């Protein structure tokens, strides 16, 4: 199953730089029902529907996270996660 993860302006506004669990991407994962979220600069792990999910970020997501952490303005975006339960 495909799941759309929408990183919204509110996630960007409320996200914390350098945080693996409260960055904008992690907040967006929380909105789709994810828990135990760890989104570092390269990998994403979380629990979704009682299953452990692990993904390598796309280049686009890596750049988004790096820019956000460095204080560079970022825009809302949508990430598609394939193979979800």
Protein Blocks (a to p, Z undefined) as FASTA:
>chain_A
ZZdddddfklmmmpcehiaklgfklmmmmmnopahiacdfkbccddeehiacdddddfkl
mmmmmmmmnopacdddddddehiZZ
